[in-house]
Amino acid sequence: MSLFNQEVDVIAFHTGSTAVMAAAQERGKMAVAYHSDMRKVAPDAQIIAVTHQWGDYYSRRARAVLDGSWTSSKLWGGVREGMVRVGDFGPKVPQAVQDEVLARQKDIAAGKLRPFAGPLTDNAGRTVVAKGAALTDDQILSMDFLVSGVQGKLGK
């Protein structure tokens, strides 16, 4: 509630709890649901839901265990792998916006759109990714900067 008390209009979060969505609904604010469609809890507050689709991955891993072919491995699954998706739009999101978001999701899955491609600058104006380059998964995992437009500073 603290952020809503500071006049935040839209919030995103990284927990599977419905508490943030319920608070947004109660305060007449907007929120991006995480892990599941939360329109039952916040029918007017939900903008979109970011969900993780692990079923196919777990099924393949379980089959590998059963047939003796399982090996330990590192996984960084996203939109391209079908493990992360956006959808479940709230009623306030215009159809044209929904169509655009879903089209961009398809572009990311096809490798046509790279969200972490340069040029990117940090919020101090320093170039952190040059034009034509893109952050690797390891670089994304170790980001130590805020992008242009984000207010604040990171502790060092």
DAHU-V116432 format. One record per backbone hydrogen bond with DSSP energy under -0.5 kcal/mol. CO is the residue of the C=O (numbers start at 1). NH is the residue of the N-H. Records with the same first field share a line. If there is no record, write none. Layout:
CO->NH ; NH
This chain:
1->5
2->6
3->6 ; 8
4->7
9->30
11->32
18->22
19->23
20->24
21->25
22->26
23->27
24->28 ; 29
25->28
30->11
31->33 ; 47 ; 48
32->13
33->50
36->38
38->41 ; 42
42->46
43->91
45->31
47->90
48->33
49->51 ; 87
50->35
51->85
52->54
54->58
55->59
56->60
57->61
58->62
59->63
60->64
61->65
62->66
63->67
64->68 ; 69 ; 70
65->68
78->83 ; 84
79->82
83->53
85->51
87->49
90->93
92->94
94->98
95->99
96->100
97->101
98->102
99->103
100->104
101->105
102->106
103->107
104->108
105->109
106->110
107->111 ; 112 ; 113
108->111
113->115
114->117
116->135
118->132
120->128 ; 129
121->148
122->125
126->122
129->119 ; 120
130->118 ; 133
133->118
136->140
137->141
138->142
140->143
146->123
147->150
149->151
